[in-house]
């Protein structure tokens, strides 16, 4: 059966040779500063409504993967933070297997950032702060939802929402559930992908340096803060 054409598949903005993403154009020789530069551009770009949206891939102990979208709450030299229900599917998988992957994709810029690393739970105090920074409706949703579990219907949630709203009255926040909190992804590998119309995409990967790495300045380059970087074929 012939496949149908996908909308937008041939609508990439042309990027000429002068717009290629080259090693000489790196604003830093470590990925965190570069992430910040790309993220700031995405946040200011028309058509990108949620620059913090990222896919989160997790896996079970025996390697069966799953993937979903979450929102990044903050980022820095320590890594990338997000929040979820500890008892959700992803929470259970992260408990079994701390290896995770993130993916940001900003279509109007034809840019993607892939991040691989290990997960750590944030402390109770920081999780509570993040919870109460959410809008009231989001706090209520997190408090009442048995995330990833089967429920009898939408009314099940609506009834629980009404009960909680009656309970809190005029309060502007609810107590953080013990099964909800933040995570930190500590990156070990980060790839910056710049799409090109001719499919000669630019891919520059940073990864933590290994003892057996041969940094030759041709294929593998020395970075900063324990990182090395290399160009990958598209």
HELIX and SHEET records of a PDB file:
HELIX    1   1 UNK A   17  UNK A   19  5                                   3    
HELIX    2   2 UNK A   23  UNK A   25  5                                   3    
HELIX    3   3 UNK A   31  UNK A   43  1                                  13    
HELIX    4   4 UNK A   89  UNK A   96  1                                   8    
HELIX    5   5 UNK A  107  UNK A  109  5                                   3    
HELIX    6   6 UNK A  124  UNK A  132  1                                   9    
HELIX    7   7 UNK A  136  UNK A  144  1                                   9    
HELIX    8   8 UNK A  154  UNK A  168  1                                  15    
SHEET    1   A 7 UNK A  65  UNK A  71  0                                        
SHEET    2   A 7 UNK A  53  UNK A  59 -1                                        
SHEET    3   A 7 UNK A  99  UNK A 106 -1                                        
SHEET    4   A 7 UNK A 111  UNK A 121 -1                                        
SHEET    5   A 7 UNK A 180  UNK A 194 -1                                        
SHEET    6   A 7 UNK A  79  UNK A  85 -1                                        
SHEET    7   A 7 UNK A  74  UNK A  76 -1                                        
SHEET    1   B 8 UNK A  65  UNK A  71  0                                        
SHEET    2   B 8 UNK A  53  UNK A  59 -1                                        
SHEET    3   B 8 UNK A  99  UNK A 106 -1                                        
SHEET    4   B 8 UNK A 111  UNK A 121 -1                                        
SHEET    5   B 8 UNK A 180  UNK A 194 -1                                        
SHEET    6   B 8 UNK A 202  UNK A 208 -1                                        
SHEET    7   B 8 UNK A 227  UNK A 231 -1                                        
SHEET    8   B 8 UNK A 220  UNK A 222 -1                                        
END                                                                             
